[in-house]
Amino acid sequence: MYPILRFTNELRRFNDAPTLGFFDTHVSRHRIWPVDIDVWMELNNGRTLTLFDLGRIVLFRRTKVWDFMRKQGWVGTVAGSSVRYRRRVQMFHKVEMRSRIVGRDAKFLYVEQAMFRESDGECTSHVLLRTAVTDRKRMITMDEVAETWGGLDFPPLPDWARAWSEADNLRPWPPMQ
């Protein structure tokens, strides 16, 4: 189940937080609760992605991406992700999450997020997401997004993000044919 109360609390907690620049990093802290764990008594991989949702949505609020997209009648959607799980996160651990926009290509905006255990600073997981901007009828190109924003200048997409996107484009669709 999606953690609506947690989501609402995150929005409330950062409601008066300073605006971030488009490429700044949003930092949030989270505790791992019993509803977040799996049968191995550690953070469930699906819940990890849900927690990353919370950080990404607040990032979009603080950078004014949310307001900008609503004004245009646009919405965002995750169009792909690559996750690395490297360290265990167990019940009641506290984690620091960092979320930032890293760049774009012709179609997608790329966001990276990472979780770090507060007890030792160890990075536990990292996700790269490509997100699409759409209206009710079509996908909006990133050139149109940048132009509508007022000529927003994007840095080049990092090589590692571009390589992932290129590799993902080689996957057959529909799959398992």
Residue frames relative to the residue before (quaternion, step in Angstrom):
aa qw qx qy qz dx dy dz
M 1.0000 0.0000 0.0000 0.0000 0.00 0.00 0.00
Y 0.4833 -0.6647 0.4869 0.2958 3.59 -0.97 0.86
P 0.4102 -0.7477 0.4698 0.2280 3.61 -0.79 0.99
I 0.1660 -0.8371 0.5166 0.0695 3.57 0.36 1.28
L 0.6564 0.5043 -0.3266 0.4562 3.61 0.92 -0.82
R 0.6430 0.5108 -0.3208 0.4720 3.57 0.99 -0.79
F 0.6333 0.5376 -0.3110 0.4617 3.55 1.00 -0.89
T 0.6677 0.4964 -0.2906 0.4726 3.57 0.88 -0.98
N 0.6490 0.5203 -0.3094 0.4608 3.57 0.98 -0.84
E 0.6380 0.5222 -0.3293 0.4602 3.61 0.97 -0.80
L 0.6567 0.4992 -0.3151 0.4693 3.57 0.89 -0.87
R 0.6608 0.5028 -0.3015 0.4687 3.58 0.97 -0.86
R 0.6480 0.5446 -0.3208 0.4249 3.60 0.91 -0.92
F 0.7853 0.3133 -0.1530 0.5116 3.56 0.98 -0.85
N 0.3130 0.7904 -0.4821 0.2118 3.58 1.26 0.20
D 0.7840 0.2859 -0.1502 0.5301 3.61 0.94 -0.84
A 0.3728 0.7336 -0.4905 0.2869 3.60 1.24 0.26
P 0.5989 -0.5786 0.3998 0.3831 3.60 -1.08 0.58
T 0.5505 -0.5883 0.4782 0.3495 3.54 -1.20 0.62
L 0.2845 -0.7422 0.5826 0.1694 3.54 -1.08 0.77
G 0.5233 -0.5776 0.5123 0.3606 3.53 -1.25 0.45
F 0.7063 -0.5028 0.2949 0.4017 3.56 -1.17 0.60
F 0.7911 0.2916 -0.1510 0.5161 3.61 0.96 -0.78
D 0.4105 0.7006 -0.4803 0.3315 3.60 1.22 0.36
T 0.4732 -0.6724 0.5046 0.2633 3.54 -1.32 0.37
H 0.2566 -0.7262 0.6204 0.1477 3.56 -0.96 0.97
V 0.1168 -0.7857 0.6061 0.0405 3.57 -0.87 1.00
S 0.0476 0.7815 -0.6195 0.0561 3.57 -0.90 0.97
R 0.2839 -0.7482 0.5786 0.1578 3.53 -1.26 0.47
H 0.0556 -0.8044 0.5908 -0.0293 3.53 -1.02 0.89
R 0.2643 -0.7147 0.6191 0.1900 3.56 -1.23 0.56
I 0.3926 -0.7035 0.5461 0.2297 3.54 -1.09 0.79
W 0.1796 -0.8122 0.5535 0.0420 3.56 -0.56 1.24
P 0.6999 -0.4698 0.3188 0.4333 3.62 -1.20 0.31
V 0.6465 0.5198 -0.3346 0.4471 3.64 1.03 -0.63
D 0.6421 0.5440 -0.3102 0.4423 3.61 1.26 -0.27
I 0.6695 0.5482 -0.2995 0.4018 3.60 1.17 -0.37
D 0.3854 -0.7034 0.5492 0.2346 3.53 -1.30 0.39
V 0.7610 -0.3746 0.2574 0.4629 3.59 -1.26 -0.20
W 0.6519 0.4967 -0.3093 0.4823 3.61 1.23 -0.34
M 0.4684 -0.7149 0.4054 0.3244 3.55 1.37 0.19
E 0.6160 0.4734 -0.3849 0.4983 3.53 1.03 0.88
L 0.7220 -0.4400 0.3049 0.4383 3.55 -1.29 0.30
N 0.4226 -0.7141 0.5127 0.2203 3.54 -0.78 1.14
N 0.5484 -0.6439 0.4180 0.3314 3.59 -0.96 0.83
G 0.6475 0.5060 -0.3244 0.4685 3.61 1.02 -0.69
R 0.6558 0.4940 -0.3146 0.4764 3.56 1.01 -0.79
T 0.5509 0.5882 -0.3971 0.4391 3.60 1.13 -0.54
L 0.6796 0.4786 -0.2898 0.4744 3.59 0.88 -0.93
T 0.6274 0.5263 -0.3369 0.4646 3.59 1.05 -0.70
L 0.6432 0.4986 -0.3249 0.4818 3.59 0.98 -0.78
F 0.6201 0.5243 -0.3436 0.4717 3.59 1.02 -0.71
D 0.5604 0.5852 -0.3789 0.4472 3.62 1.12 -0.63
L 0.6589 0.5242 -0.3153 0.4377 3.57 0.86 -0.99
G 0.6780 0.4856 -0.2929 0.4676 3.59 0.90 -0.86
R 0.6706 0.5082 -0.3008 0.4489 3.56 0.96 -0.85
I 0.6540 0.5098 -0.3246 0.4549 3.58 0.93 -0.82
V 0.6659 0.4717 -0.3122 0.4864 3.60 0.94 -0.80
L 0.5769 0.5579 -0.3740 0.4648 3.61 1.07 -0.64
F 0.6879 0.4784 -0.2856 0.4653 3.59 0.85 -0.94
R 0.6174 0.5173 -0.3478 0.4798 3.61 1.10 -0.56
R 0.7242 0.4655 -0.2570 0.4391 3.58 0.80 -1.02
T 0.6942 0.4357 -0.2773 0.5014 3.61 1.13 -0.50
K 0.4669 -0.7027 0.3999 0.3581 3.57 1.38 -0.02
V 0.3512 0.7251 -0.5092 0.3027 3.61 1.22 0.31
W 0.6181 0.5594 -0.3327 0.4408 3.59 0.97 -0.88
D 0.6967 0.4718 -0.2781 0.4633 3.60 0.76 -1.06
F 0.6411 0.5388 -0.3125 0.4484 3.55 0.97 -0.92
M 0.6964 0.4741 -0.2824 0.4588 3.59 0.84 -0.97
R 0.6330 0.5230 -0.3359 0.4615 3.59 0.98 -0.77
K 0.6343 0.5389 -0.3270 0.4476 3.59 0.99 -0.84
Q 0.7036 0.4454 -0.2541 0.4920 3.59 1.08 -0.73
G 0.4512 -0.6665 0.4670 0.3664 3.59 1.23 -0.36
W 0.4868 0.6605 -0.4179 0.3900 3.55 1.24 0.52
V 0.1493 -0.7501 0.6334 0.1175 3.53 -1.30 0.42
G 0.3507 -0.7219 0.5549 0.2189 3.53 -1.27 0.38
T 0.0276 -0.7871 0.6161 0.0128 3.53 -1.18 0.59
V 0.4734 -0.6378 0.5181 0.3173 3.55 -1.09 0.66
A 0.1530 -0.8105 0.5636 0.0454 3.56 -0.80 1.08
G 0.7938 -0.0870 0.0361 0.6008 3.58 1.27 0.01
S 0.0037 -0.8020 0.5973 0.0002 3.53 -1.18 0.52
S 0.1126 -0.7419 0.6563 0.0784 3.50 -1.30 0.52
V 0.0762 -0.8223 0.5637 -0.0145 3.55 -0.61 1.17
R 0.1357 -0.7450 0.6470 0.0889 3.53 -1.13 0.78
Y 0.1213 -0.7565 0.6404 0.0541 3.56 -0.85 1.05
R 0.0356 -0.8560 0.5151 -0.0250 3.59 -0.55 1.13
R 0.8025 0.1329 -0.0612 0.5784 3.62 1.06 -0.62
R 0.5413 -0.6317 0.4544 0.3185 3.53 -1.13 0.71
V 0.0933 -0.7291 0.6743 0.0714 3.51 -1.22 0.70
Q 0.1312 -0.8288 0.5429 0.0333 3.54 -0.59 1.14
M 0.7361 -0.4208 0.3048 0.4337 3.52 -1.37 0.26
F 0.8410 0.1673 -0.2103 0.4696 3.49 -1.09 1.03
H 0.4215 0.6620 -0.4994 0.3670 3.60 1.21 0.13
K 0.2912 -0.7021 0.6156 0.2078 3.52 -1.26 0.52
V 0.0886 -0.7910 0.6046 0.0322 3.53 -1.04 0.86
E 0.2782 -0.6957 0.6314 0.2000 3.50 -1.29 0.54
M 0.1595 -0.7841 0.5958 0.0690 3.55 -0.88 0.99
R 0.1144 -0.7684 0.6271 0.0572 3.54 -1.03 0.85
S 0.0457 -0.8034 0.5921 -0.0428 3.55 -0.85 1.05
R 0.1684 0.7897 -0.5788 0.1138 3.58 -0.93 0.87
I 0.4653 -0.6213 0.5528 0.3032 3.52 -1.30 0.49
V 0.1839 -0.8236 0.5293 0.0875 3.59 -0.78 1.00
G 0.7766 -0.2790 0.1784 0.5360 3.59 1.16 -0.27
R 0.3089 -0.7316 0.5763 0.1929 3.51 -1.31 -0.31
D 0.2066 -0.6904 0.6556 0.2254 3.48 -1.40 0.07
A 0.7904 -0.3051 0.1917 0.4954 3.61 -1.12 -0.38
K 0.8003 0.3216 -0.1451 0.4847 3.60 1.01 -0.77
F 0.8300 0.2678 -0.0689 0.4843 3.57 0.94 -0.87
L 0.3316 -0.6629 0.6331 0.2231 3.49 -1.37 0.50
Y 0.2231 -0.7978 0.5515 0.0978 3.59 -0.84 1.00
V 0.0908 -0.7827 0.6158 -0.0062 3.54 -0.93 1.04
E 0.1049 -0.7712 0.6216 0.0890 3.56 -1.01 0.77
Q 0.0468 -0.7811 0.6226 -0.0089 3.50 -1.14 0.78
A 0.0391 -0.7888 0.6134 0.0095 3.54 -1.14 0.68
M 0.2388 -0.7337 0.6170 0.1547 3.54 -1.26 0.58
F 0.1011 -0.7753 0.6231 0.0228 3.51 -1.10 0.88
R 0.4331 -0.6633 0.5344 0.2948 3.59 -0.93 0.85
E 0.4374 -0.7083 0.4882 0.2621 3.57 -0.84 0.95
S 0.6082 0.5993 -0.3567 0.3790 3.61 1.06 -0.67
D 0.8353 0.1017 -0.0269 0.5396 3.59 0.98 -0.78
G 0.5051 -0.6845 0.4045 0.3355 3.60 1.27 0.05
E 0.4309 0.7192 -0.4451 0.3145 3.58 1.29 0.07
C 0.4010 -0.6895 0.5441 0.2605 3.59 -0.94 0.89
T 0.2295 -0.8126 0.5267 0.0979 3.58 -0.71 1.10
S 0.7991 -0.0666 0.0707 0.5933 3.59 1.04 -0.71
H 0.1146 -0.7687 0.6282 0.0362 3.50 -1.30 0.54
V 0.0524 -0.7974 0.6009 0.0185 3.57 -0.96 0.84
L 0.1450 -0.7201 0.6704 0.1047 3.52 -1.20 0.72
L 0.0581 -0.8022 0.5941 -0.0096 3.55 -0.75 1.09
R 0.1698 -0.7107 0.6600 0.1747 3.49 -1.19 0.55
T 0.1283 -0.8024 0.5822 0.0248 3.50 -0.86 1.03
A 0.2723 -0.7551 0.5787 0.1441 3.52 -1.06 0.81
V 0.2727 -0.7110 0.6219 0.1826 3.53 -1.24 0.56
T 0.0129 0.8132 -0.5790 0.0575 3.56 -0.79 1.05
D 0.2350 -0.6710 0.6561 0.2529 3.48 -1.39 0.13
R 0.7605 -0.3759 0.2363 0.4737 3.61 -1.12 -0.29
K 0.7700 0.3878 -0.1859 0.4713 3.59 1.18 -0.46
R 0.8373 0.0621 0.0367 0.5420 3.58 1.03 -0.70
M 0.5148 -0.5761 0.5241 0.3582 3.48 -1.40 0.15
I 0.3378 -0.7384 0.5523 0.1884 3.57 -0.94 0.93
T 0.4206 -0.7036 0.5038 0.2723 3.61 -0.81 0.95
M 0.5768 -0.5929 0.4321 0.3593 3.55 -1.16 0.52
D 0.5655 0.5615 -0.3939 0.4579 3.63 1.16 -0.44
E 0.6649 0.4904 -0.3041 0.4743 3.59 0.95 -0.86
V 0.6215 0.5307 -0.3409 0.4646 3.59 1.02 -0.78
A 0.6837 0.4909 -0.2894 0.4560 3.59 0.82 -1.01
E 0.6597 0.5055 -0.3047 0.4652 3.58 0.95 -0.86
T 0.6709 0.4944 -0.2964 0.4665 3.59 0.90 -0.91
W 0.6215 0.5418 -0.3311 0.4590 3.59 1.11 -0.71
G 0.5841 -0.5687 0.3817 0.4356 3.58 1.16 -0.49
G 0.6987 -0.4794 0.2690 0.4580 3.55 1.06 0.71
L 0.1425 0.8177 -0.5412 0.1343 3.58 1.07 0.70
D 0.2528 -0.7809 0.5607 0.1093 3.55 -0.77 1.11
F 0.1963 -0.7960 0.5667 0.0824 3.56 -0.65 1.13
P 0.4386 -0.6404 0.5417 0.3227 3.58 -1.09 0.61
P 0.6328 -0.5038 0.3872 0.4425 3.60 -1.18 0.30
L 0.5308 -0.6005 0.4868 0.3474 3.55 -1.10 0.68
P 0.5051 -0.6547 0.4508 0.3362 3.64 -0.78 0.90
D 0.6361 -0.5679 0.3685 0.3703 3.58 -1.08 0.76
W 0.6734 0.5076 -0.3121 0.4376 3.60 0.89 -0.91
A 0.6500 0.4960 -0.3160 0.4814 3.61 1.07 -0.68
R 0.6449 0.5139 -0.3157 0.4694 3.57 0.99 -0.84
A 0.6496 0.5200 -0.3183 0.4541 3.60 0.96 -0.86
W 0.6317 0.5171 -0.3372 0.4689 3.61 1.00 -0.77
S 0.6618 0.5136 -0.3062 0.4522 3.57 0.89 -0.93
E 0.6571 0.5056 -0.3070 0.4673 3.57 0.95 -0.87
A 0.6517 0.5012 -0.3129 0.4757 3.59 0.98 -0.84
D 0.6539 0.5168 -0.3187 0.4514 3.59 0.95 -0.82
N 0.6289 0.5446 -0.3320 0.4446 3.58 1.09 -0.66
L 0.6200 0.5458 -0.3439 0.4465 3.61 1.23 -0.32
R 0.5254 0.6319 -0.4133 0.3922 3.59 1.23 -0.32
P 0.4621 -0.6909 0.4737 0.2912 3.61 -0.89 0.85
W 0.0374 -0.7669 0.6401 0.0270 3.53 -1.20 0.67
P 0.4610 -0.2513 -0.8322 0.1785 1.57 -1.48 1.98
P 0.5522 -0.6494 0.4200 0.3115 3.57 -1.14 0.64
M 0.8271 0.3027 -0.2021 0.4284 3.52 -1.42 0.15
Q 0.3250 0.7484 -0.5095 0.2732 3.56 0.96 0.86
